[in-house]
């Protein structure tokens, strides 16, 4: 069982790296997520849209439902959602999430998104390593998995450098502008993890 605790993420940590801080969402972090979630690259690469028109129509203003979602995350003991904050500016540049826990198999899912203010500086890679290391050190998780679309080679490289291994491919799992895109399944096991 998942360290015999059905709610392993009751306590929301602040994780500090060289370039990023992962912390529970503050009001300012939530506000910053609006433009990040509307960023065309985020919308396309996360599979949140199926057409370029949908990407172009994304709103930078969070609706009431999404605001309520972010405000309620601190109370969710079954998942860990942390703001990815650039230490140089103290500004939220994205989010890192552990969710979809499978306590019977000591497994969980990981996802991350980084907005334009945090790209191409190693922030996503460091955030990935911080949250995965935290999960393996503080919970009974044995396996952390993710999916990344084949049209996101930057993320694929980040995950591989962080220790994730390609396990397989869900062929034609997503459609964008009429093109079918594979989803690549990756995981990292506790026994493979090398803490920094």
C-alpha positions as CSV (number, residue, x, y, z in Angstrom):
1,X,0.0,0.0,0.0
2,X,1.0,3.6,-0.5
3,X,2.9,3.9,2.8
4,X,-0.4,2.9,4.3
5,X,-1.6,6.4,4.0
6,X,-4.5,7.0,1.7
7,X,-3.8,10.7,1.7
8,X,0.0,11.0,1.3
9,X,-0.1,14.6,0.2
10,X,-2.0,16.1,3.2
11,X,1.0,18.3,3.9
12,X,1.9,20.6,1.1
13,X,5.7,21.2,1.0
14,X,7.8,24.0,-0.3
15,X,10.7,22.5,-2.3
16,X,13.7,24.7,-3.0
17,X,16.1,24.1,-5.9
18,X,18.8,26.2,-7.4
19,X,16.6,28.0,-9.9
20,X,13.0,27.1,-8.8
21,X,10.8,26.9,-5.8
22,X,7.8,24.6,-5.8
23,X,5.2,25.8,-3.3
24,X,1.5,25.6,-2.6
25,X,-0.3,28.1,-4.8
26,X,-0.6,31.7,-3.4
27,X,-3.2,34.1,-4.7
28,X,-0.6,35.7,-6.9
29,X,0.4,32.3,-8.3
30,X,-3.2,31.5,-9.2
31,X,-3.5,34.9,-10.9
32,X,-0.4,34.2,-12.9
33,X,-1.8,30.9,-14.1
34,X,-4.4,32.6,-16.3
35,X,-2.0,33.8,-19.0
36,X,0.1,30.6,-18.6
37,X,-2.9,28.3,-19.2
38,X,-3.9,30.5,-22.3
39,X,-0.4,30.4,-23.8
40,X,-0.7,28.9,-27.3
41,X,2.1,26.4,-26.7
42,X,0.7,25.3,-23.4
43,X,-2.8,24.8,-24.9
44,X,-1.5,22.8,-27.8
45,X,1.1,20.7,-26.1
46,X,-1.0,19.7,-23.2
47,X,-3.8,18.4,-25.5
48,X,-6.2,21.0,-24.2
49,X,-7.3,21.9,-27.8
50,X,-7.8,20.0,-31.0
51,X,-7.6,22.9,-33.5
52,X,-5.5,26.0,-34.0
53,X,-8.7,28.0,-33.8
54,X,-9.2,26.6,-30.2
55,X,-5.7,27.5,-29.3
56,X,-6.1,31.1,-30.6
57,X,-9.4,31.4,-28.6
58,X,-7.9,30.5,-25.2
59,X,-8.8,33.1,-22.6
60,X,-6.1,34.5,-20.2
61,X,-8.7,35.1,-17.6
62,X,-9.5,32.2,-15.3
63,X,-13.2,31.4,-15.0
64,X,-14.9,30.9,-11.6
65,X,-14.7,27.1,-11.8
66,X,-10.9,27.2,-12.5
67,X,-10.3,29.8,-9.8
68,X,-12.3,27.6,-7.3
69,X,-10.2,24.6,-8.4
70,X,-6.9,26.3,-7.7
71,X,-8.1,27.7,-4.4
72,X,-9.2,24.2,-3.2
73,X,-6.0,22.4,-4.0
74,X,-4.5,22.8,-0.5
75,X,-7.3,20.7,0.9
76,X,-6.7,17.8,-1.5
77,X,-4.7,15.2,0.3
78,X,-4.9,12.7,-2.6
79,X,-2.8,14.9,-4.9
80,X,0.1,17.4,-4.8
81,X,-0.2,20.5,-7.0
82,X,2.6,23.0,-6.6
83,X,3.3,26.3,-8.3
84,X,6.7,26.4,-10.2
85,X,8.3,29.7,-9.2
86,X,11.3,31.2,-10.8
87,X,13.7,32.0,-7.9
88,X,15.2,34.9,-9.8
89,X,11.9,36.8,-10.0
90,X,9.6,35.1,-7.5
91,X,7.0,34.7,-10.2
92,X,4.9,31.7,-10.9
93,X,5.9,30.2,-14.3
94,X,3.9,27.0,-14.2
95,X,2.7,24.0,-12.2
96,X,4.0,20.6,-11.2
97,X,1.4,17.9,-10.2
98,X,1.4,14.4,-8.8
99,X,-2.1,12.9,-9.1
100,X,-4.2,9.9,-10.1
101,X,-2.8,7.8,-7.2
102,X,-3.2,4.0,-7.5
103,X,-2.6,2.9,-3.8
104,X,-3.0,-0.8,-4.6
105,X,0.1,-0.6,-6.9
106,X,2.0,2.2,-5.2
107,X,1.8,4.3,-8.4
108,X,0.9,7.8,-9.4
109,X,0.9,10.2,-12.4
110,X,3.1,13.2,-12.9
111,X,2.4,16.2,-15.1
112,X,4.0,19.6,-15.5
113,X,3.5,22.7,-17.6
114,X,5.8,25.7,-17.9
115,X,4.6,29.0,-19.4
116,X,6.7,31.2,-21.7
117,X,8.4,33.0,-18.8
118,X,10.0,29.8,-17.6
119,X,11.0,28.0,-20.8
120,X,14.4,27.1,-22.1
121,X,16.2,27.8,-18.8
122,X,16.1,24.4,-17.1
123,X,13.3,25.3,-14.7
124,X,11.0,22.5,-15.9
125,X,13.7,19.9,-15.5
126,X,14.7,21.0,-12.0
127,X,11.0,21.2,-11.0
128,X,10.5,17.6,-12.3
129,X,13.5,16.3,-10.3
130,X,12.4,18.1,-7.1
131,X,8.8,16.8,-7.1
132,X,9.7,13.2,-8.1
133,X,12.5,13.1,-5.4
134,X,10.1,14.4,-2.8
135,X,7.5,11.8,-3.7
136,X,10.0,8.9,-3.5
137,X,11.5,10.2,-0.2
138,X,8.2,10.9,1.6
139,X,5.6,8.5,0.3
140,X,5.4,4.8,-0.5
141,X,5.2,5.4,-4.3
142,X,7.1,2.9,-6.3
143,X,6.2,4.1,-9.8
144,X,5.5,7.5,-11.3
145,X,4.3,7.7,-14.8
146,X,3.4,10.3,-17.4
147,X,2.2,10.7,-20.9
148,X,3.7,13.2,-23.4
149,X,2.5,13.9,-26.9
150,X,5.0,13.0,-29.7
151,X,4.8,16.6,-31.0
152,X,6.5,17.8,-27.7
153,X,10.1,16.7,-28.1
154,X,11.4,19.3,-25.6
155,X,9.4,17.7,-22.8
156,X,10.4,14.2,-23.9
157,X,14.1,15.2,-23.5
158,X,13.4,16.8,-20.1
159,X,11.7,13.7,-18.8
160,X,14.5,11.4,-20.1
161,X,17.2,13.6,-18.5
162,X,15.2,13.4,-15.2
163,X,15.2,9.6,-15.3
164,X,11.9,8.7,-16.9
165,X,12.1,5.7,-19.4
166,X,9.9,5.3,-22.5
167,X,7.6,2.3,-21.9
168,X,5.4,2.5,-24.9
169,X,3.2,4.5,-27.2
170,X,-0.5,5.1,-27.4
171,X,-0.8,5.4,-31.2
172,X,-3.0,8.2,-32.6
173,X,-4.2,9.1,-29.1
174,X,-4.8,12.8,-29.9
175,X,-5.9,14.7,-32.9
176,X,-4.8,18.2,-33.6
177,X,-5.8,20.1,-36.8
178,X,-6.7,16.8,-38.4
179,X,-3.4,15.2,-37.7
180,X,-3.3,12.2,-35.3
181,X,-0.6,12.4,-32.6
182,X,0.9,9.5,-30.6
183,X,1.1,9.7,-26.8
184,X,4.4,8.4,-25.4
185,X,4.1,6.6,-22.0
186,X,7.0,7.0,-19.6
187,X,7.8,6.1,-16.1
188,X,10.4,6.1,-13.4
189,X,10.6,3.6,-10.6
190,X,11.8,4.1,-7.0
191,X,14.5,1.5,-7.6
192,X,15.9,3.5,-10.6
193,X,15.7,6.9,-9.0
194,X,18.9,8.7,-8.3
195,X,18.5,11.6,-5.9
196,X,20.5,14.7,-6.5
